[in-house]
């Protein structure tokens, strides 16, 4: 998008280099605006409001025609609209087919989970949505790993468009903005990770421990992890504690020590804790 200074390299972080970056000049309103505009090459010069008008039209066309053309299966456009809105409300979560079906059903009738699965498969083939699988590490503990994938739009601006909201309304929805920001970070980190031959997943176990993003290098079993926090010292400290719990839980004799643990933020300075946990503003991160 051209919005990051790129002075913190993911490649360097994964090689255990320390993190240091000045605080960005961008504000929370700027980050929300970038979330609404998205990373579409043809929209980079547009305002968030203009971009959202085009993205809403794109989803309308997807609901009317594209989703049926992709596999030749006729689908109810209103049902697709309701499902897209439900996905928008539940972006960046491991929401189930059942919950989506109950949320997206019309006239008090829930969509069958298999119908939801069919719709999501078609939306994935159209590059509208994607899943983030659960990570399966070797653990020291007896905690049971959860398998439900997290569900995202390929760009957070589509979640905004599906909900017919805007930058001004989102300024008062900080809890939801945290989910949108996680979606933005996933989009960027997936691109940077692929450029370095790493893959992404997430971690969730039966003890309640969740970590937003796990990076793995399948060639040599190296791994790293990132918590995404919109901002604030308390939230950053919460992310650091989760990363330390994960590090203590993983059997490093089987998996190796993490290459890097990161808290990715919307603002603030980039710095590093003594135990190899970096705090990285997204506007400083690059490949």
C-alpha positions in Angstrom: 0.0 0.0 0.0 3.0 2.3 0.4 2.0 3.2 3.9 4.8 1.4 5.8 8.3 2.8 6.2 9.5 -0.8 6.0 12.4 -0.1 8.4 11.7 -3.4 10.3 12.2 -6.4 8.1 10.3 -9.6 8.8 13.2 -11.5 7.3 15.5 -9.9 9.8 13.1 -10.6 12.7 12.9 -14.2 11.7 16.7 -14.3 11.7 16.5 -13.1 15.4 17.7 -9.6 14.6 16.5 -7.0 17.2 13.7 -4.6 16.5 13.9 -0.8 16.7 11.7 1.8 15.0 10.6 5.3 15.7 6.9 6.0 16.5 4.9 6.5 13.3 3.0 9.7 12.7 -0.2 7.8 11.8 -3.2 8.1 14.1 -5.9 5.5 15.0 -8.2 7.3 12.5 -5.6 6.9 9.8 -5.4 3.1 10.5 -9.1 2.8 10.4 -9.2 4.7 7.1 -6.6 2.3 5.6 -8.8 -0.6 6.8 -11.8 0.9 5.0 -9.8 1.7 1.8 -8.0 -1.6 1.7 -5.0 -2.7 -0.4 -6.6 -2.8 -3.8 -4.2 -1.4 -6.4 -6.9 0.4 -8.3 -8.2 2.1 -5.1 -5.0 3.3 -3.5 -5.6 6.9 -4.6 -9.2 7.0 -3.4 -10.7 8.2 -0.1 -12.1 5.5 2.2 -15.6 6.6 1.3 -15.1 6.3 -2.4 -13.4 2.9 -2.1 -16.2 1.6 0.1 -18.8 2.5 -2.6 -16.9 0.5 -5.1 -16.4 -2.4 -2.7 -20.1 -2.6 -1.8 -20.9 -2.8 -5.6 -18.3 -5.5 -5.9 -20.0 -7.6 -3.2 -23.4 -6.9 -4.6 -22.3 -8.3 -8.0 -20.7 -11.3 -6.2 -24.0 -12.0 -4.4 -26.1 -11.7 -7.6 -24.0 -13.5 -10.2 -20.4 -14.4 -9.5 -21.0 -16.9 -6.7 -23.3 -18.9 -8.9 -21.1 -18.7 -12.0 -18.0 -20.0 -10.1 -19.4 -23.6 -9.9 -22.7 -23.5 -11.7 -24.8 -23.8 -8.5 -27.7 -21.4 -8.1 -27.7 -19.6 -4.8 -30.0 -17.1 -3.2 -28.5 -13.6 -3.5 -30.1 -12.4 -0.2 -28.7 -15.4 1.6 -25.2 -14.6 0.2 -25.7 -11.0 1.4 -26.7 -12.1 4.9 -23.8 -14.6 5.1 -21.3 -11.9 4.0 -22.6 -9.6 6.7 -22.3 -12.4 9.3 -18.7 -13.0 8.1 -18.1 -9.3 8.5 -19.3 -9.4 12.1 -17.3 -12.5 12.9 -14.1 -11.7 11.0 -10.9 -12.8 12.6 -12.7 -15.4 14.7 -13.1 -19.2 14.6 -16.8 -19.0 14.1 -18.5 -22.3 13.2 -20.7 -23.1 10.2 -23.6 -23.6 12.6 -23.2 -20.1 14.1 -22.9 -18.5 10.7 -26.0 -20.4 9.5 -28.0 -19.2 12.4 -26.9 -15.7 11.9 -27.4 -15.6 8.1 -30.7 -17.4 7.9 -33.8 -15.5 6.7 -37.4 -15.6 8.0 -36.2 -17.3 11.2 -34.8 -20.2 9.3 -31.1 -21.0 9.8 -28.9 -22.0 6.9 -27.8 -25.6 7.1 -24.1 -25.9 8.0 -23.5 -27.8 4.8 -25.1 -24.9 2.9 -22.8 -22.5 4.7 -19.8 -24.6 3.8 -20.8 -24.7 0.2 -21.2 -20.9 0.1 -17.8 -20.4 1.8 -16.1 -22.7 -0.6 -17.5 -20.7 -3.5 -16.5 -17.4 -1.9 -13.0 -18.8 -1.3 -12.7 -19.7 -5.0 -13.7 -16.1 -5.9 -10.9 -14.9 -3.6 -13.4 -13.1 -1.3 -12.7 -15.1 1.9 -10.0 -17.3 3.3 -9.3 -19.5 6.3 -6.4 -19.6 8.7 -5.8 -23.1 9.9 -5.0 -24.1 13.5 -1.3 -24.8 14.3 -0.4 -28.3 15.5 2.8 -28.1 17.5 4.2 -30.6 20.0 3.3 -29.5 23.5 4.7 -30.0 26.9 1.2 -29.8 28.4 -1.8 -31.9 28.1 -3.9 -29.1 26.6 -6.1 -30.2 23.7 -5.5 -28.2 20.5 -8.6 -26.6 18.8 -9.0 -27.4 15.1 -11.6 -24.8 13.9 -10.0 -22.4 11.4 -10.3 -18.6 11.7 -12.3 -17.0 9.0 -11.3 -13.7 7.2 -12.0 -11.7 4.1 -9.0 -11.5 1.9 -8.9 -7.7 2.7 -10.4 -6.1 5.8 -12.1 -3.5 3.6 -14.5 -6.2 2.4 -15.7 -6.8 6.0 -16.4 -3.1 6.3 -18.3 -3.2 2.9 -20.3 -6.3 3.9 -21.5 -4.5 7.0 -22.3 -1.3 5.2 -20.4 0.8 7.8 -17.8 3.5 7.4 -14.8 5.1 8.9 -16.8 7.6 11.1 -19.0 4.8 12.5 -16.0 2.6 13.2 -14.3 5.2 15.3 -16.8 4.4 18.0 -16.4 0.6 17.7 -12.9 -0.1 19.2 -13.7 -3.7 20.1 -14.6 -4.4 16.5 -11.7 -2.4 15.2 -9.4 -4.8 17.0 -10.8 -7.6 14.8 -10.4 -5.5 11.6 -6.9 -4.6 12.5 -6.0 -8.3 13.0 -7.4 -8.9 9.5 -5.2 -6.1 8.1 -2.1 -7.5 9.9 -2.9 -11.0 8.6 -3.1 -9.7 5.0 0.3 -7.9 5.3 2.0 -10.6 7.2 0.8 -13.3 4.8 2.4 -11.4 1.9 5.7 -10.8 3.8 5.8 -14.4 5.1 5.2 -15.9 1.6 8.1 -13.8 0.3 10.3 -15.5 2.9 8.9 -19.0 2.4 7.0 -19.1 5.7 3.3 -20.1 6.2 0.7 -18.8 8.6 -1.7 -20.4 11.1 -3.2 -19.6 14.5 -3.0 -21.2 17.9 -6.0 -22.0 20.3 -6.0 -24.7 23.0 -8.5 -26.0 25.5 -7.0 -24.0 28.3 -8.1 -20.8 26.6 -4.7 -19.7 25.4 -5.0 -18.1 21.9 -2.2 -16.6 19.8 -3.3 -14.7 16.7 -0.6 -15.7 14.2 1.9 -18.5 14.0 4.6 -18.5 11.3 6.3 -21.7 10.3 9.1 -22.6 7.9 8.3 -26.1 6.7 11.9 -26.7 5.4 13.5 -26.7 8.8 10.7 -26.7 11.4 11.4 -23.2 12.6 8.5 -21.2 14.0 7.6 -17.7 15.2 4.5 -16.2 16.7 2.7 -12.8 16.7 0.0 -11.3 18.8 -2.0 -8.4 17.2 -2.9 -5.4 19.4 -4.5 -2.2 18.2 -2.6 -0.2 20.8 -2.2 0.7 24.5 0.5 -0.4 27.0 -1.9 -2.8 28.8 -2.9 -4.6 25.6 0.7 -4.9 24.5 1.6 -6.4 27.9 -1.3 -8.8 27.5 0.1 -9.9 24.2 3.6 -10.4 25.6 2.2 -12.6 28.4 0.3 -14.8 25.9 3.5 -15.2 23.8 5.5 -16.2 26.9 2.8 -18.8 27.8 2.9 -20.2 24.3 6.7 -20.4 24.5 6.5 -22.3 27.8 3.9 -24.6 26.4 5.6 -25.7 23.2 8.0 -28.6 23.5 11.2 -27.0 22.1 13.0 -30.4 22.0 10.5 -31.3 19.2 9.9 -27.9 17.7 13.0 -25.7 18.5 13.0 -22.4 20.2 10.9 -19.7 18.5 12.8 -17.6 15.9 11.0 -14.5 17.1 7.9 -13.6 19.2 6.2 -10.4 18.2 3.4 -8.0 19.3 2.3 -6.1 16.2 0.6 -2.8 17.0 -1.1 0.1 15.2 1.3 2.7 16.6 4.0 3.4 19.1 7.8 2.7 19.1 9.3 -0.5 17.8 11.5 -2.1 20.5 12.5 -5.4 22.0 12.2 -7.1 25.4 15.3 -8.8 26.8 13.7 -12.3 26.1 13.5 -11.9 22.3 9.9 -10.5 22.1 9.6 -7.6 19.7 7.0 -4.9 19.6 6.5 -3.8 16.0 4.2 -1.1 14.6 2.6 -2.3 11.4 3.6 0.9 9.7 7.3 0.0 10.2 7.0 -3.6 9.1 8.2 -4.8 5.7 9.3 -8.1 4.0 
